[in-house]
């Protein structure tokens, strides 16, 4: 029997962008990649806002409709997944999550 999840339910994040590609496949010397890192759309949005656009955490968190702590946690998880994939030669898949697309009725799940 499963116990109920602990803590609060993960809230939806607002996003302004969906990546144009959702799968990155490395060329590895030993043949096929041995693993996969899965990033959610909202983890990629957090990386885009902070690491690419250079927004302060407070501003990026406000844009996504989450606290600074939640944004920080999403960044830590996303960065770890990316580094693991790059170091180990894994496939990187970007999909899923629980988000709302700003300016539309599109919902991720």
N, CA, C and O atoms as a Tinker XYZ file with bonds, in Angstrom:
   436  protein
     1  N      0.842000   -1.182000    0.000000    73     2
     2  CA     0.000000    0.000000    0.000000    64     1     3
     3  C      0.885000    1.244000    0.000000    63     2     4     5
     4  O      1.858000    1.326000    0.750000    81     3
     5  N      0.539000    2.203000   -0.845000    73     3     6
     6  CA     1.311000    3.442000   -0.947000    64     5     7
     7  C      0.875000    4.430000    0.126000    63     6     8     9
     8  O     -0.311000    4.558000    0.430000    81     7
     9  N      1.841000    5.112000    0.683000    73     7    10
    10  CA     1.502000    6.172000    1.624000    64     9    11
    11  C      1.257000    7.453000    0.834000    63    10    12    13
    12  O      1.805000    7.619000   -0.256000    81    11
    13  N      0.449000    8.351000    1.363000    73    11    14
    14  CA     0.174000    9.599000    0.633000    64    13    15
    15  C      1.438000   10.433000    0.508000    63    14    16    17
    16  O      2.327000   10.348000    1.356000    81    15
    17  N      1.524000   11.250000   -0.561000    73    15    18
    18  CA     2.707000   12.096000   -0.733000    64    17    19
    19  C      2.871000   13.049000    0.450000    63    18    20    21
    20  O      1.890000   13.499000    1.044000    81    19
    21  N      4.108000   13.343000    0.774000    73    19    22
    22  CA     4.393000   14.244000    1.881000    64    21    23
    23  C      4.495000   15.677000    1.371000    63    22    24    25
    24  O      4.813000   15.911000    0.205000    81    23
    25  N      4.227000   16.619000    2.243000    73    23    26
    26  CA     4.382000   18.023000    1.886000    64    25    27
    27  C      3.264000   18.531000    1.006000    63    26    28    29
    28  O      2.233000   17.887000    0.815000    81    27
    29  N      3.513000   19.708000    0.483000    73    27    30
    30  CA     2.517000   20.358000   -0.371000    64    29    31
    31  C      2.592000   19.818000   -1.785000    63    30    32    33
    32  O      3.630000   19.330000   -2.231000    81    31
    33  N      1.465000   19.914000   -2.483000    73    31    34
    34  CA     1.412000   19.521000   -3.891000    64    33    35
    35  C      2.240000   20.510000   -4.707000    63    34    36    37
    36  O      2.235000   21.710000   -4.432000    81    35
    37  N      2.939000   20.008000   -5.697000    73    35    38
    38  CA     3.734000   20.856000   -6.571000    64    37    39
    39  C      2.790000   21.737000   -7.384000    63    38    40    41
    40  O      1.895000   21.239000   -8.067000    81    39
    41  N      2.996000   23.038000   -7.306000    73    39    42
    42  CA     2.135000   23.979000   -8.012000    64    41    43
    43  C      2.551000   24.168000   -9.462000    63    42    44    45
    44  O      3.703000   23.930000   -9.828000    81    43
    45  N      1.617000   24.591000  -10.269000    73    43    46
    46  CA     1.910000   24.886000  -11.675000    64    45    47
    47  C      2.777000   26.121000  -11.781000    63    46    48    49
    48  O      2.677000   27.051000  -10.981000    81    47
    49  N      3.629000   26.104000  -12.788000    73    47    50
    50  CA     4.480000   27.249000  -13.077000    64    49    51
    51  C      4.019000   27.890000  -14.380000    63    50    52    53
    52  O      3.560000   27.198000  -15.289000    81    51
    53  N      4.139000   29.199000  -14.469000    73    51    54
    54  CA     3.859000   29.917000  -15.712000    64    53    55
    55  C      5.109000   29.876000  -16.572000    63    54    56    57
    56  O      6.219000   30.056000  -16.072000    81    55
    57  N      4.930000   29.638000  -17.864000    73    55    58
    58  CA     6.059000   29.675000  -18.789000    64    57    59
    59  C      5.711000   30.579000  -19.965000    63    58    60    61
    60  O      4.538000   30.805000  -20.263000    81    59
    61  N      6.742000   31.091000  -20.627000    73    59    62
    62  CA     6.562000   31.938000  -21.812000    64    61    63
    63  C      7.135000   31.294000  -23.072000    63    62    64    65
    64  O      7.040000   31.860000  -24.161000    81    63
    65  N      7.724000   30.123000  -22.924000    73    63    66
    66  CA     8.505000   29.567000  -24.016000    64    65    67
    67  C      8.511000   28.048000  -23.933000    63    66    68    69
    68  O      8.579000   27.481000  -22.842000    81    67
    69  N      8.440000   27.394000  -25.077000    73    67    70
    70  CA     8.588000   25.941000  -25.165000    64    69    71
    71  C      9.786000   25.687000  -26.071000    63    70    72    73
    72  O      9.864000   26.269000  -27.153000    81    71
    73  N     10.720000   24.833000  -25.660000    73    71    74
    74  CA    11.917000   24.613000  -26.471000    64    73    75
    75  C     11.567000   24.074000  -27.865000    63    74    76    77
    76  O     10.642000   23.274000  -28.003000    81    75
    77  N     12.297000   24.505000  -28.890000    73    75    78
    78  CA    12.013000   24.060000  -30.253000    64    77    79
    79  C     12.385000   22.589000  -30.489000    63    78    80    81
    80  O     11.867000   21.952000  -31.406000    81    79
    81  N     13.270000   22.068000  -29.668000    73    79    82
    82  CA    13.655000   20.650000  -29.768000    64    81    83
    83  C     13.446000   20.022000  -28.396000    63    82    84    85
    84  O     13.661000   20.663000  -27.368000    81    83
    85  N     13.026000   18.766000  -28.394000    73    83    86
    86  CA    12.762000   18.123000  -27.109000    64    85    87
    87  C     13.649000   16.916000  -26.830000    63    86    88    89
    88  O     13.472000   16.234000  -25.821000    81    87
    89  N     14.595000   16.653000  -27.715000    73    87    90
    90  CA    15.479000   15.501000  -27.510000    64    89    91
    91  C     16.877000   15.830000  -28.037000    63    90    92    93
    92  O     17.041000   16.252000  -29.181000    81    91
    93  N     17.860000   15.630000  -27.196000    73    91    94
    94  CA    19.261000   15.839000  -27.559000    64    93    95
    95  C     19.976000   14.517000  -27.374000    63    94    96    97
    96  O     19.971000   13.933000  -26.290000    81    95
    97  N     20.590000   14.060000  -28.449000    73    95    98
    98  CA    21.191000   12.730000  -28.479000    64    97    99
    99  C     22.698000   12.869000  -28.679000    63    98   100   101
   100  O     23.137000   13.382000  -29.708000    81    99
   101  N     23.488000   12.424000  -27.717000    73    99   102
   102  CA    24.938000   12.585000  -27.843000    64   101   103
   103  C     25.560000   11.559000  -28.784000    63   102   104   105
   104  O     25.034000   10.462000  -28.972000    81   103
   105  N     26.665000   11.935000  -29.356000    73   103   106
   106  CA    27.459000   10.993000  -30.128000    64   105   107
   107  C     28.536000   10.485000  -29.175000    63   106   108   109
   108  O     29.431000   11.235000  -28.786000    81   107
   109  N     28.449000    9.222000  -28.803000    73   107   110
   110  CA    29.388000    8.668000  -27.832000    64   109   111
   111  C     30.291000    7.644000  -28.504000    63   110   112   113
   112  O     29.865000    6.911000  -29.397000    81   111
   113  N     31.537000    7.604000  -28.065000    73   111   114
   114  CA    32.533000    6.725000  -28.675000    64   113   115
   115  C     32.199000    5.251000  -28.502000    63   114   116   117
   116  O     32.538000    4.437000  -29.361000    81   115
   117  N     31.545000    4.900000  -27.415000    73   115   118
   118  CA    31.288000    3.485000  -27.114000    64   117   119
   119  C     29.996000    2.958000  -27.719000    63   118   120   121
   120  O     29.571000    1.855000  -27.372000    81   119
   121  N     29.363000    3.699000  -28.603000    73   119   122
   122  CA    28.120000    3.229000  -29.212000    64   121   123
   123  C     26.933000    4.060000  -28.785000    63   122   124   125
   124  O     26.908000    5.278000  -28.965000    81   123
   125  N     25.947000    3.383000  -28.215000    73   123   126
   126  CA    24.712000    4.063000  -27.816000    64   125   127
   127  C     24.818000    4.626000  -26.401000    63   126   128   129
   128  O     25.511000    4.061000  -25.554000    81   127
   129  N     24.126000    5.745000  -26.146000    73   127   130
   130  CA    24.096000    6.288000  -24.787000    64   129   131
   131  C     23.515000    5.265000  -23.810000    63   130   132   133
   132  O     22.683000    4.438000  -24.184000    81   131
   133  N     23.955000    5.332000  -22.574000    73   131   134
   134  CA    23.522000    4.354000  -21.574000    64   133   135
   135  C     22.465000    4.891000  -20.621000    63   134   136   137
   136  O     21.995000    4.155000  -19.754000    81   135
   137  N     22.088000    6.137000  -20.758000    73   135   138
   138  CA    21.102000    6.703000  -19.844000    64   137   139
   139  C     20.372000    7.868000  -20.459000    63   138   140   141
   140  O     20.652000    8.287000  -21.582000    81   139
   141  N     19.420000    8.386000  -19.689000    73   139   142
   142  CA    18.634000    9.524000  -20.150000    64   141   143
   143  C     18.349000   10.445000  -18.977000    63   142   144   145
   144  O     18.051000    9.996000  -17.870000    81   143
   145  N     18.445000   11.732000  -19.238000    73   143   146
   146  CA    18.045000   12.746000  -18.263000    64   145   147
   147  C     16.772000   13.383000  -18.779000    63   146   148   149
   148  O     16.709000   13.823000  -19.927000    81   147
   149  N     15.757000   13.431000  -17.930000    73   147   150
   150  CA    14.478000   14.033000  -18.323000    64   149   151
   151  C     14.298000   15.351000  -17.585000    63   150   152   153
   152  O     14.254000   15.390000  -16.355000    81   151
   153  N     14.194000   16.427000  -18.353000    73   151   154
   154  CA    13.927000   17.748000  -17.788000    64   153   155
   155  C     12.507000   18.142000  -18.136000    63   154   156   157
   156  O     12.038000   17.907000  -19.250000    81   155
   157  N     11.828000   18.743000  -17.174000    73   155   158
   158  CA    10.476000   19.213000  -17.447000    64   157   159
   159  C     10.552000   20.549000  -18.187000    63   158   160   161
   160  O     11.583000   21.223000  -18.178000    81   159
   161  N      9.461000   20.909000  -18.815000    73   159   162
   162  CA     9.391000   22.192000  -19.531000    64   161   163
   163  C      9.660000   23.344000  -18.564000    63   162   164   165
   164  O     10.364000   24.293000  -18.911000    81   163
   165  N      9.102000   23.267000  -17.348000    73   163   166
   166  CA     9.303000   24.368000  -16.407000    64   165   167
   167  C     10.727000   24.413000  -15.853000    63   166   168   169
   168  O     11.200000   25.491000  -15.491000    81   167
   169  N     11.419000   23.280000  -15.776000    73   167   170
   170  CA    12.834000   23.319000  -15.396000    64   169   171
   171  C     13.645000   24.040000  -16.467000    63   170   172   173
   172  O     14.547000   24.816000  -16.151000    81   171
   173  N     13.321000   23.783000  -17.735000    73   171   174
   174  CA    14.008000   24.481000  -18.822000    64   173   175
   175  C     13.686000   25.970000  -18.812000    63   174   176   177
   176  O     14.555000   26.794000  -19.098000    81   175
   177  N     12.448000   26.319000  -18.485000    73   175   178
   178  CA    12.076000   27.733000  -18.420000    64   177   179
   179  C     12.867000   28.438000  -17.317000    63   178   180   181
   180  O     13.319000   29.568000  -17.505000    81   179
   181  N     13.035000   27.783000  -16.174000    73   179   182
   182  CA    13.822000   28.369000  -15.087000    64   181   183
   183  C     15.266000   28.593000  -15.542000    63   182   184   185
   184  O     15.838000   29.651000  -15.280000    81   183
   185  N     15.856000   27.611000  -16.217000    73   183   186
   186  CA    17.220000   27.754000  -16.738000    64   185   187
   187  C     17.296000   28.898000  -17.753000    63   186   188   189
   188  O     18.246000   29.681000  -17.739000    81   187
   189  N     16.311000   28.989000  -18.619000    73   187   190
   190  CA    16.301000   30.039000  -19.645000    64   189   191
   191  C     16.250000   31.420000  -19.006000    63   190   192   193
   192  O     17.011000   32.313000  -19.381000    81   191
   193  N     15.355000   31.590000  -18.046000    73   191   194
   194  CA    15.192000   32.905000  -17.424000    64   193   195
   195  C     16.426000   33.340000  -16.647000    63   194   196   197
   196  O     16.846000   34.493000  -16.746000    81   195
   197  N     17.008000   32.433000  -15.879000    73   195   198
   198  CA    18.127000   32.793000  -15.000000    64   197   199
   199  C     19.472000   32.695000  -15.714000    63   198   200   201
   200  O     20.259000   33.642000  -15.690000    81   199
   201  N     19.737000   31.560000  -16.347000    73   199   202
   202  CA    21.072000   31.335000  -16.920000    64   201   203
   203  C     21.259000   31.947000  -18.300000    63   202   204   205
   204  O     22.365000   32.373000  -18.634000    81   203
   205  N     20.215000   32.001000  -19.105000    73   203   206
   206  CA    20.354000   32.568000  -20.447000    64   205   207
   207  C     20.028000   34.063000  -20.470000    63   206   208   209
   208  O     20.802000   34.863000  -20.995000    81   207
   209  N     18.890000   34.429000  -19.905000    73   207   210
   210  CA    18.476000   35.836000  -19.924000    64   209   211
   211  C     19.098000   36.652000  -18.802000    63   210   212   213
   212  O     19.083000   37.882000  -18.845000    81   211
   213  N     19.648000   35.972000  -17.795000    73   211   214
   214  CA    20.332000   36.660000  -16.708000    64   213   215
   215  C     19.416000   37.379000  -15.726000    63   214   216   217
   216  O     19.839000   38.322000  -15.057000    81   215
   217  N     18.174000   36.942000  -15.637000    73   215   218
   218  CA    17.255000   37.581000  -14.699000    64   217   219
   219  C     17.628000   37.214000  -13.258000    63   218   220   221
   220  O     18.089000   36.102000  -13.000000    81   219
   221  N     17.430000   38.139000  -12.332000    73   219   222
   222  CA    17.621000   37.795000  -10.921000    64   221   223
   223  C     16.591000   36.746000  -10.503000    63   222   224   225
   224  O     15.507000   36.668000  -11.081000    81   223
   225  N     16.931000   35.947000   -9.503000    73   223   226
   226  CA    16.028000   34.894000   -9.051000    64   225   227
   227  C     14.659000   35.447000   -8.682000    63   226   228   229
   228  O     13.636000   34.840000   -9.001000    81   227
   229  N     14.633000   36.575000   -8.022000    73   227   230
   230  CA    13.356000   37.159000   -7.588000    64   229   231
   231  C     12.452000   37.463000   -8.785000    63   230   232   233
   232  O     11.256000   37.174000   -8.755000    81   231
   233  N     13.026000   38.044000   -9.829000    73   231   234
   234  CA    12.236000   38.386000  -11.013000    64   233   235
   235  C     11.791000   37.132000  -11.769000    63   234   236   237
   236  O     10.643000   37.041000  -12.205000    81   235
   237  N     12.692000   36.178000  -11.922000    73   235   238
   238  CA    12.342000   34.929000  -12.619000    64   237   239
   239  C     11.253000   34.177000  -11.863000    63   238   240   241
   240  O     10.323000   33.646000  -12.470000    81   239
   241  N     11.368000   34.132000  -10.531000    73   239   242
   242  CA    10.359000   33.451000   -9.712000    64   241   243
   243  C      9.001000   34.124000   -9.881000    63   242   244   245
   244  O      7.986000   33.439000  -10.015000    81   243
   245  N      8.969000   35.455000   -9.877000    73   243   246
   246  CA     7.715000   36.179000  -10.048000    64   245   247
   247  C      7.103000   35.880000  -11.414000    63   246   248   249
   248  O      5.888000   35.716000  -11.523000    81   247
   249  N      7.920000   35.807000  -12.443000    73   247   250
   250  CA     7.414000   35.504000  -13.784000    64   249   251
   251  C      6.805000   34.114000  -13.856000    63   250   252   253
   252  O      5.832000   33.892000  -14.575000    81   251
   253  N      7.384000   33.173000  -13.102000    73   251   254
   254  CA     6.881000   31.802000  -13.119000    64   253   255
   255  C      5.785000   31.573000  -12.082000    63   254   256   257
   256  O      5.165000   30.510000  -12.062000    81   255
   257  N      5.544000   32.556000  -11.228000    73   255   258
   258  CA     4.482000   32.429000  -10.236000    64   257   259
   259  C      4.826000   31.521000   -9.073000    63   258   260   261
   260  O      3.953000   30.863000   -8.507000    81   259
   261  N      6.126000   31.486000   -8.713000    73   259   262
   262  CA     6.583000   30.646000   -7.604000    64   261   263
   263  C      7.459000   31.473000   -6.669000    63   262   264   265
   264  O      7.826000   32.603000   -6.990000    81   263
   265  N      7.789000   30.909000   -5.522000    73   263   266
   266  CA     8.691000   31.590000   -4.593000    64   265   267
   267  C     10.133000   31.480000   -5.086000    63   266   268   269
   268  O     10.442000   30.656000   -5.947000    81   267
   269  N     11.008000   32.317000   -4.535000    73   267   270
   270  CA    12.437000   32.236000   -4.889000    64   269   271
   271  C     13.002000   30.872000   -4.508000    63   270   272   273
   272  O     13.815000   30.309000   -5.241000    81   271
   273  N     12.580000   30.345000   -3.374000    73   271   274
   274  CA    13.070000   29.038000   -2.924000    64   273   275
   275  C     12.667000   27.939000   -3.913000    63   274   276   277
   276  O     13.467000   27.058000   -4.226000    81   275
   277  N     11.433000   27.993000   -4.398000    73   275   278
   278  CA    10.972000   27.005000   -5.373000    64   277   279
   279  C     11.751000   27.129000   -6.670000    63   278   280   281
   280  O     12.161000   26.119000   -7.241000    81   279
   281  N     11.962000   28.341000   -7.141000    73   279   282
   282  CA    12.762000   28.546000   -8.351000    64   281   283
   283  C     14.173000   28.005000   -8.143000    63   282   284   285
   284  O     14.711000   27.319000   -9.013000    81   283
   285  N     14.771000   28.310000   -6.998000    73   283   286
   286  CA    16.126000   27.845000   -6.703000    64   285   287
   287  C     16.175000   26.315000   -6.741000    63   286   288   289
   288  O     17.103000   25.733000   -7.303000    81   287
   289  N     15.178000   25.671000   -6.143000    73   287   290
   290  CA    15.123000   24.205000   -6.124000    64   289   291
   291  C     15.015000   23.658000   -7.548000    63   290   292   293
   292  O     15.704000   22.699000   -7.898000    81   291
   293  N     14.160000   24.260000   -8.366000    73   291   294
   294  CA    14.025000   23.831000   -9.764000    64   293   295
   295  C     15.345000   23.980000  -10.520000    63   294   296   297
   296  O     15.711000   23.110000  -11.310000    81   295
   297  N     16.056000   25.080000  -10.278000    73   295   298
   298  CA    17.350000   25.292000  -10.938000    64   297   299
   299  C     18.373000   24.250000  -10.517000    63   298   300   301
   300  O     19.094000   23.712000  -11.357000    81   299
   301  N     18.439000   23.963000   -9.227000    73   299   302
   302  CA    19.395000   22.971000   -8.726000    64   301   303
   303  C     19.131000   21.611000   -9.368000    63   302   304   305
   304  O     20.062000   20.944000   -9.820000    81   303
   305  N     17.875000   21.204000   -9.407000    73   303   306
   306  CA    17.514000   19.908000   -9.990000    64   305   307
   307  C     17.846000   19.882000  -11.483000    63   306   308   309
   308  O     18.440000   18.921000  -11.970000    81   307
   309  N     17.464000   20.935000  -12.209000    73   307   310
   310  CA    17.702000   20.982000  -13.656000    64   309   311
   311  C     19.193000   20.993000  -13.979000    63   310   312   313
   312  O     19.635000   20.283000  -14.883000    81   311
   313  N     19.965000   21.784000  -13.256000    73   311   314
   314  CA    21.415000   21.844000  -13.509000    64   313   315
   315  C     22.073000   20.501000  -13.245000    63   314   316   317
   316  O     22.952000   20.077000  -13.996000    81   315
   317  N     21.648000   19.831000  -12.179000    73   315   318
   318  CA    22.217000   18.516000  -11.861000    64   317   319
   319  C     21.911000   17.512000  -12.985000    63   318   320   321
   320  O     22.786000   16.750000  -13.398000    81   319
   321  N     20.678000   17.519000  -13.466000    73   319   322
   322  CA    20.301000   16.614000  -14.551000    64   321   323
   323  C     21.142000   16.880000  -15.795000    63   322   324   325
   324  O     21.634000   15.945000  -16.426000    81   323
   325  N     21.308000   18.156000  -16.149000    73   323   326
   326  CA    22.096000   18.492000  -17.336000    64   325   327
   327  C     23.555000   18.078000  -17.188000    63   326   328   329
   328  O     24.138000   17.502000  -18.106000    81   327
   329  N     24.137000   18.369000  -16.045000    73   327   330
   330  CA    25.545000   18.014000  -15.832000    64   329   331
   331  C     25.728000   16.504000  -15.868000    63   330   332   333
   332  O     26.678000   16.013000  -16.476000    81   331
   333  N     24.830000   15.762000  -15.223000    73   331   334
   334  CA    24.920000   14.294000  -15.249000    64   333   335
   335  C     24.866000   13.776000  -16.682000    63   334   336   337
   336  O     25.644000   12.904000  -17.068000    81   335
   337  N     23.939000   14.322000  -17.464000    73   335   338
   338  CA    23.791000   13.878000  -18.852000    64   337   339
   339  C     25.032000   14.208000  -19.679000    63   338   340   341
   340  O     25.495000   13.376000  -20.460000    81   339
   341  N     25.568000   15.400000  -19.516000    73   339   342
   342  CA    26.751000   15.790000  -20.286000    64   341   343
   343  C     27.984000   14.988000  -19.881000    63   342   344   345
   344  O     28.748000   14.553000  -20.742000    81   343
   345  N     28.182000   14.790000  -18.594000    73   343   346
   346  CA    29.346000   14.046000  -18.109000    64   345   347
   347  C     29.276000   12.580000  -18.513000    63   346   348   349
   348  O     30.291000   11.981000  -18.868000    81   347
   349  N     28.066000   11.995000  -18.458000    73   347   350
   350  CA    27.908000   10.563000  -18.714000    64   349   351
   351  C     27.521000   10.214000  -20.147000    63   350   352   353
   352  O     27.399000    9.035000  -20.481000    81   351
   353  N     27.327000   11.215000  -20.995000    73   351   354
   354  CA    26.951000   10.943000  -22.385000    64   353   355
   355  C     25.534000   10.419000  -22.533000    63   354   356   357
   356  O     25.276000    9.544000  -23.360000    81   355
   357  N     24.620000   10.947000  -21.740000    73   355   358
   358  CA    23.228000   10.502000  -21.791000    64   357   359
   359  C     22.405000   11.349000  -22.746000    63   358   360   361
   360  O     22.777000   12.471000  -23.088000    81   359
   361  N     21.285000   10.794000  -23.166000    73   359   362
   362  CA    20.280000   11.511000  -23.935000    64   361   363
   363  C     19.609000   12.514000  -22.999000    63   362   364   365
   364  O     19.415000   12.223000  -21.819000    81   363
   365  N     19.253000   13.688000  -23.515000    73   363   366
   366  CA    18.518000   14.681000  -22.738000    64   365   367
   367  C     17.147000   14.846000  -23.384000    63   366   368   369
   368  O     17.037000   15.233000  -24.548000    81   367
   369  N     16.105000   14.547000  -22.613000    73   367   370
   370  CA    14.738000   14.692000  -23.087000    64   369   371
   371  C     14.069000   15.823000  -22.307000    63   370   372   373
   372  O     14.172000   15.888000  -21.082000    81   371
   373  N     13.388000   16.707000  -23.023000    73   371   374
   374  CA    12.679000   17.826000  -22.402000    64   373   375
   375  C     11.199000   17.649000  -22.697000    63   374   376   377
   376  O     10.763000   17.769000  -23.842000    81   375
   377  N     10.431000   17.362000  -21.652000    73   375   378
   378  CA     9.000000   17.139000  -21.862000    64   377   379
   379  C      8.266000   17.124000  -20.536000    63   378   380   381
   380  O      8.860000   16.992000  -19.466000    81   379
   381  N      6.966000   17.263000  -20.642000    73   379   382
   382  CA     6.108000   17.113000  -19.480000    64   381   383
   383  C      6.216000   18.238000  -18.481000    63   382   384   385
   384  O      6.789000   19.293000  -18.754000    81   383
   385  N      5.659000   17.990000  -17.334000    73   383   386
   386  CA     5.641000   18.968000  -16.279000    64   385   387
   387  C      4.222000   19.418000  -15.991000    63   386   388   389
   388  O      3.259000   18.877000  -16.533000    81   387
   389  N      4.112000   20.393000  -15.149000    73   387   390
   390  CA     2.813000   20.933000  -14.766000    64   389   391
   391  C      2.916000   22.445000  -14.887000    63   390   392   393
   392  O      3.336000   23.118000  -13.946000    81   391
   393  N      2.537000   22.978000  -16.037000    73   391   394
   394  CA     2.735000   24.392000  -16.313000    64   393   395
   395  C      1.550000   24.972000  -17.051000    63   394   396   397
   396  O      0.711000   24.251000  -17.592000    81   395
   397  N      1.502000   26.275000  -17.061000    73   395   398
   398  CA     0.532000   27.029000  -17.846000    64   397   399
   399  C      1.299000   27.937000  -18.786000    63   398   400   401
   400  O      2.222000   28.636000  -18.367000    81   399
   401  N      0.922000   27.928000  -20.047000    73   399   402
   402  CA     1.572000   28.771000  -21.049000    64   401   403
   403  C      0.958000   30.161000  -20.988000    63   402   404   405
   404  O     -0.244000   30.327000  -21.195000    81   403
   405  N      1.783000   31.152000  -20.705000    73   403   406
   406  CA     1.282000   32.524000  -20.608000    64   405   407
   407  C      0.705000   32.960000  -21.955000    63   406   408   409
   408  O      1.324000   32.755000  -22.999000    81   407
   409  N     -0.478000   33.559000  -21.923000    73   407   410
   410  CA    -1.108000   34.051000  -23.140000    64   409   411
   411  C     -1.892000   33.013000  -23.913000    63   410   412   413
   412  O     -2.352000   33.292000  -25.020000    81   411
   413  N     -2.059000   31.817000  -23.359000    73   411   414
   414  CA    -2.838000   30.796000  -24.047000    64   413   415
   415  C     -3.493000   29.908000  -22.998000    63   414   416   417
   416  O     -3.271000   30.062000  -21.797000    81   415
   417  N     -4.281000   29.001000  -23.470000    73   415   418
   418  CA    -4.942000   28.050000  -22.574000    64   417   419
   419  C     -4.181000   26.728000  -22.507000    63   418   420   421
   420  O     -4.655000   25.773000  -21.891000    81   419
   421  N     -2.999000   26.662000  -23.138000    73   419   422
   422  CA    -2.233000   25.428000  -23.161000    64   421   423
   423  C     -1.753000   25.078000  -21.756000    63   422   424   425
   424  O     -1.206000   25.910000  -21.033000    81   423
   425  N     -1.977000   23.829000  -21.404000    73   423   426
   426  CA    -1.547000   23.333000  -20.095000    64   425   427
   427  C     -0.664000   22.116000  -20.303000    63   426   428   429
   428  O     -0.953000   21.259000  -21.138000    81   427
   429  N      0.398000   22.052000  -19.547000    73   427   430
   430  CA     1.264000   20.889000  -19.608000    64   429   431
   431  C      0.885000   19.901000  -18.528000    63   430   432   433
   432  O      0.288000   20.264000  -17.515000    81   431
   433  N      1.227000   18.682000  -18.749000    73   431   434
   434  CA     1.009000   17.648000  -17.739000    64   433   435
   435  C      1.888000   16.480000  -18.013000    63   434   436
   436  O      1.856000   15.496000  -17.273000    81   435
